[in-house]
Amino acid sequence: MSVQYARAIVNPAAGGRSIYREWPWISKRMIDKGLLFDYVYTEGAGHATKLARAAANADYRYLIAVGGDGTVNEVVNGILNSSGSHDTILGIVSAGTTCSFARSIGILCGGRSNSLAE
């Protein structure tokens, strides 16, 4: 049975540390929209992969990558290298420096200007 709330994997260094400053605001918007989640901060390169793999293996159905392109890449790799990859749904809150991936698929980028804004 999968966990029915989300795990947000937050890279506080993304966007020139803007995620660190903006996370309280971003998480409040997510809560205001009705999302049930817990979160963990990454601690360096490769950590988001380990966190995502562990969360997917622990039956989290929803994972949210909060950061830039590198964070998204690591979370995707963690999901794909888990035993739960076929049941895991990825969400993205994109706020990196360039947001190339997010822009290429039409996701707004950057802290208070992202799609969670009112």
N, C-alpha and C positions, 0 to 999 in steps of 0.2 A: 504494500500500500504506500503510495507516494505522499510526501508532506504537501499539504495544500496551501501553504504560504510560501512566499519567495525568500530566497537568500540573495541579498545584494552583496556583490564583491566590489568594494570601493577602493580605488587607487587614489589615496590622498595627494600624491605627487603629480597627478595628471593636470594638464593645463597650467603648468607653472605654479603648482600647488593651489590652484583655484578650487579644486574639488575639496581640499581640506577646509578651505574657508566657506565654501558654499554647501557642504554636505548637510548641515542642520536645516537650511532652507529647502534643499532638494528633498530630503527625507520627509519634511513636513508636507510638502506638496504631494508626495506619494501617499502619505497617510490620509491627507485630505481627499484624495481621489479614491480612497477605500482599499488601497493595497495593504495586505497583511504581509509583513516581512521582518526578517532579522538581517543583520549585516555584519560583515567582517572587513577590516582594513588589510590591504596588502602591505607587505614589508620590504619589497624589493623585487628585482627581476625574477620571473619564474614563479613567484608566490601565487599569483592569481590562477595559474594552471593547477597548482596543487590544491588550492582552495576549491576550485570548481570541480575537480575530479572527486575530492572528498565529499562535497555537497551532493553531486549526482549519485555517487555510490551510497550516500545516506538517504536516498530516495527523495531529495528535493526535486519537485517537478519543474519549478520555475527558478531560473537563475538570472540575475540582472547584473550586467557589467556596467559599472559606473566609472568612467574614465575615458581615455582616448583610444586610438586605434590599437596600441599595444596591449591595453587591458582587454579589449574585445578579442584580440587574437589569442591571448593567453586563456581567457575563459572558454572560448570555443575549443581550443586544444584540450583543455581539461575535461570538458564535456565529452568530446570525441574519444578520449582515452579512458572513459569510465565504463562501468558495467551498466549504467543507467542512461546512456546516450540516446537510446531510441525513445525514451519517455520524457526527455528534458526539453523545456521550452526556454529560449533565450530572449531576454529583454535587454535593451541598451539605453542607458542615459549617457549620451555622448557629450563630453566637455573637455576634450584634449586640446592640444595646441593647434593642430591642423584639421582634425576631424575628417580626414579624407574618406574613410569608409562610410561614416554616417552621411556625409554629403552625397556620396555616390548612390546611396539607397533612399535619399530623401528625408533623412532624420535631421531635425534642427539641432544645432550644436551650441553648447556653451551655457553653463550655469543658469542664470535667471532668464535667459532668452530661449531655453529649450522648450519642448512640447508640453512640459508640465506646468508652464506658466499659465496664469489665468487671463 
